[in-house]
Amino acid sequence: MQLTCLGVNGPFPAPEGATSGYLVVQGETRLQLDMGSGVLAALTERTPPEALTAVLLSHWHYDHCSDMLLLIYRMESLVVQGAEPLDVYGPLDKRSLVRQALLASPAFRVHDVQPGDVLRLGDVEVKVGLARHPVPAVMLRLEAEGRSLCYTGDTNEVEGLVEFARGCDLLLADGLFPQAAWSTAKPHLSAAMAAELARDAQAGKVVITHLNPAIDAAGLLKEARAVRQDAVLAQRFATYTV
């Protein structure tokens, strides 16, 4: 599997940046994980969005799904011409205005997922885990040809977190906070805790994402590398082999 980071910020983009969005390619299978602000243009440069096998949304906060609204225009024009609707998977959140817009469009098939679900999407098996966030949210574990990518989405500590990531080849982990700013009430892990998760789960690689432009990235990386010397911060347009 190849993972390309199309957006790595949250909850708002850095200059010339984009919020959460990650393209995973396995053979002919193309899966888009989250579709935040600025992601659609970067995706379109690499593959036509209508050629995606599916879009998987970790949750419905705008920094993870806002570009789905713009994708409505492109997909509806294509569906009128005979294209298949695009499959979108995400947790059930009836309050989400973006979800409501997709449900109202003939260009999408919206599938609600919950922790414990297992999906077969093209050549990739996707396992759904529980995340802890202010809205319904999930983690995603993608497996193919004996390799695995675990994406935490947005989460703080939650039961089963280490086991869900256990033995993954690449952990793409939310690590927004410096340790001094973190608390159990916050909606994200710290960078050091993301590295601890990778250590405890024995992950092969750890890439820390959901980087707030207002928080010093060098400080986050220093804290993470005190736990895992090989920890890296996600970079926009970087590609990682799982």
C-alpha positions as CSV (number, residue, x, y, z in Angstrom):
1,M,0.0,0.0,0.0
2,Q,1.0,3.6,-0.7
3,L,-0.2,6.4,1.6
4,T,0.0,9.9,0.3
5,C,-0.8,12.8,2.7
6,L,-3.0,15.4,0.8
7,G,-3.8,17.4,4.0
8,V,-2.2,17.1,7.4
9,N,-3.5,20.1,9.4
10,G,-6.4,20.6,11.8
11,P,-8.6,22.2,12.7
12,F,-7.7,24.8,10.1
13,P,-5.0,24.8,7.3
14,A,-1.6,26.3,7.3
15,P,-0.8,28.7,4.5
16,E,-0.8,26.7,1.3
17,G,-1.9,23.8,3.4
18,A,-4.9,21.6,3.8
19,T,-6.7,19.8,6.6
20,S,-7.1,16.0,6.9
21,G,-7.0,13.9,3.8
22,Y,-5.0,10.8,2.9
23,L,-5.0,8.8,-0.3
24,V,-4.3,5.0,-0.1
25,V,-3.5,3.0,-3.2
26,Q,-3.3,-0.8,-3.3
27,G,-3.2,-2.1,-6.8
28,E,-6.3,-0.8,-8.6
29,T,-8.0,0.1,-5.3
30,R,-8.0,3.8,-4.3
31,L,-9.4,4.8,-1.0
32,Q,-9.6,8.4,0.3
33,L,-9.4,8.7,4.0
34,D,-11.1,12.0,5.0
35,M,-11.7,14.9,2.7
36,G,-10.9,18.2,4.5
37,S,-10.4,21.7,3.2
38,G,-8.0,21.8,0.3
39,V,-7.9,18.1,-0.2
40,L,-10.1,17.7,-3.3
41,A,-7.8,19.7,-5.6
42,A,-4.8,17.7,-4.5
43,L,-6.7,14.5,-5.0
44,T,-7.9,15.5,-8.4
45,E,-4.3,16.1,-9.5
46,R,-3.5,12.5,-8.7
47,T,-6.6,10.6,-9.6
48,P,-10.2,11.5,-10.7
49,P,-12.3,11.5,-7.6
50,E,-15.0,9.5,-9.4
51,A,-12.3,6.7,-9.9
52,L,-12.1,6.2,-6.1
53,T,-13.1,2.8,-4.8
54,A,-14.6,4.7,-1.8
55,V,-14.3,7.6,0.6
56,L,-13.9,6.7,4.3
57,L,-14.6,9.5,6.8
58,S,-13.3,9.1,10.3
59,H,-16.0,11.6,11.5
60,W,-18.0,14.5,10.2
61,H,-16.2,17.6,11.5
62,Y,-15.6,20.1,8.7
63,D,-11.8,19.8,8.8
64,H,-12.3,16.1,7.8
65,C,-15.1,16.4,5.3
66,S,-15.7,19.9,4.0
67,D,-14.5,19.2,0.5
68,M,-17.2,16.6,0.1
69,L,-19.5,19.5,-0.4
70,L,-17.6,20.6,-3.5
71,L,-17.3,17.1,-4.7
72,I,-21.2,17.0,-4.9
73,Y,-21.0,19.3,-8.0
74,R,-18.5,17.2,-9.8
75,M,-20.2,13.9,-9.0
76,E,-23.7,15.0,-9.8
77,S,-22.6,16.2,-13.3
78,L,-21.0,12.8,-13.9
79,V,-23.9,10.7,-12.5
80,V,-26.3,12.5,-14.9
81,Q,-24.0,11.2,-17.7
82,G,-24.2,7.7,-16.4
83,A,-21.4,7.4,-13.9
84,E,-21.9,5.3,-10.8
85,P,-22.5,7.1,-7.5
86,L,-19.5,7.2,-5.1
87,D,-19.6,5.1,-2.0
88,V,-18.9,7.0,1.3
89,Y,-18.4,5.3,4.6
90,G,-18.6,7.1,8.0
91,P,-20.0,6.9,11.5
92,L,-23.7,7.7,12.0
93,D,-24.0,11.4,13.0
94,K,-27.5,12.7,12.2
95,R,-26.5,16.2,13.2
96,S,-23.9,16.5,10.4
97,L,-25.0,19.0,7.7
98,V,-22.4,17.5,5.3
99,R,-23.8,14.0,5.8
100,Q,-27.3,15.3,5.2
101,A,-26.2,17.0,2.0
102,L,-24.6,13.7,0.7
103,L,-27.7,11.8,1.6
104,A,-29.8,14.2,-0.4
105,S,-27.6,13.8,-3.5
106,P,-28.1,11.1,-6.1
107,A,-24.3,11.1,-6.6
108,F,-23.4,9.3,-3.4
109,R,-24.2,6.1,-1.5
110,V,-23.7,6.8,2.2
111,H,-23.0,3.8,4.4
112,D,-23.0,4.2,8.2
113,V,-20.3,2.2,10.0
114,Q,-19.6,1.5,13.6
115,P,-16.8,-0.1,15.6
116,G,-16.4,-3.8,14.9
117,D,-17.5,-3.5,11.3
118,V,-15.2,-5.1,8.7
119,L,-15.4,-3.9,5.1
120,R,-14.0,-5.3,1.9
121,L,-13.3,-2.5,-0.5
122,G,-11.5,-3.7,-3.6
123,D,-8.2,-5.3,-2.6
124,V,-8.3,-3.8,0.9
125,E,-10.0,-5.1,4.1
126,V,-11.0,-2.2,6.4
127,K,-11.6,-2.8,10.1
128,V,-13.5,-0.1,12.0
129,G,-12.5,0.8,15.6
130,L,-13.8,3.1,18.3
131,A,-12.4,6.7,18.6
132,R,-13.1,9.2,21.4
133,H,-14.1,12.6,20.1
134,P,-16.9,15.1,20.8
135,V,-18.9,13.7,17.8
136,P,-19.2,10.0,16.7
137,A,-15.8,9.0,15.3
138,V,-14.0,5.9,14.3
139,M,-10.5,4.6,13.6
140,L,-9.7,2.7,10.5
141,R,-7.3,-0.2,10.0
142,L,-6.5,-1.1,6.3
143,E,-5.0,-4.5,5.5
144,A,-3.8,-5.9,2.2
145,E,-1.2,-8.5,1.3
146,G,-0.1,-9.0,4.9
147,R,0.5,-5.3,5.5
148,S,-1.5,-2.9,7.6
149,L,-2.1,0.8,8.0
150,C,-3.8,2.1,11.1
151,Y,-5.4,5.6,11.1
152,T,-6.6,6.9,14.4
153,G,-8.6,9.8,13.0
154,D,-9.2,12.2,15.8
155,T,-9.2,10.6,19.2
156,N,-8.0,10.9,22.8
157,E,-7.3,7.8,24.9
158,V,-10.0,5.2,24.4
159,E,-10.4,1.6,25.4
160,G,-8.9,-0.8,22.9
161,L,-6.7,1.8,21.2
162,V,-3.4,-0.1,21.6
163,E,-5.0,-3.4,20.6
164,F,-6.5,-1.9,17.5
165,A,-3.1,-0.6,16.4
166,R,-1.3,-3.7,17.5
167,G,1.5,-4.8,15.1
168,C,0.5,-2.4,12.3
169,D,3.2,-1.6,9.7
170,L,2.4,2.1,9.7
171,L,0.5,4.1,12.4
172,L,-1.0,7.4,11.2
173,A,-1.8,9.0,14.5
174,D,-3.5,12.1,15.8
175,G,-0.9,14.0,17.9
176,L,-2.1,17.6,17.9
177,F,-1.1,18.7,21.4
178,P,2.2,19.3,23.2
179,Q,2.2,17.2,26.4
180,A,1.8,20.3,28.6
181,A,-1.5,21.2,26.9
182,W,-3.0,17.8,26.9
183,S,-5.7,16.5,29.3
184,T,-8.1,13.7,29.4
185,A,-10.9,16.1,28.5
186,K,-9.2,17.2,25.2
187,P,-10.4,15.9,21.8
188,H,-6.9,14.7,20.7
189,L,-3.8,12.9,21.7
190,S,-0.5,14.6,22.3
191,A,2.4,14.0,19.9
192,A,4.2,12.1,22.7
193,M,1.2,9.9,23.3
194,A,1.0,9.1,19.6
195,A,4.6,7.9,19.8
196,E,3.8,6.0,23.0
197,L,0.9,4.3,21.1
198,A,3.3,3.3,18.4
199,R,5.7,1.9,20.9
200,D,3.1,0.0,22.9
201,A,1.4,-1.3,19.8
202,Q,4.8,-2.3,18.3
203,A,3.9,-0.4,15.1
204,G,6.5,-0.5,12.4
205,K,6.4,3.2,11.6
206,V,4.7,6.2,13.1
207,V,3.6,9.3,11.3
208,I,2.0,12.0,13.5
209,T,-0.7,14.1,11.9
210,H,-3.5,16.6,12.5
211,L,-1.0,19.4,13.0
212,N,-2.3,22.7,14.3
213,P,-0.5,25.5,12.5
214,A,-0.5,27.5,15.7
215,I,1.4,24.9,17.6
216,D,5.2,24.6,17.3
217,A,5.9,21.6,15.1
218,A,9.6,21.3,16.2
219,G,8.4,21.0,19.8
220,L,6.0,18.3,19.0
221,L,8.6,16.3,17.1
222,K,11.1,16.6,20.0
223,E,8.5,15.2,22.4
224,A,7.6,12.4,20.1
225,R,11.2,11.4,19.4
226,A,11.9,11.2,23.1
227,V,9.6,8.2,23.0
228,R,10.2,6.9,19.4
229,Q,13.4,8.2,17.8
230,D,12.0,7.3,14.3
231,A,8.8,9.3,14.8
232,V,8.0,11.8,12.0
233,L,5.5,14.5,11.5
234,A,3.2,14.1,8.5
235,Q,4.2,16.4,5.5
236,R,1.7,17.4,2.9
237,F,2.3,15.5,-0.4
238,A,4.7,13.0,1.3
239,T,4.2,9.4,0.3
240,Y,4.8,6.5,2.6
241,T,5.1,2.8,1.8
242,V,3.2,0.7,4.2
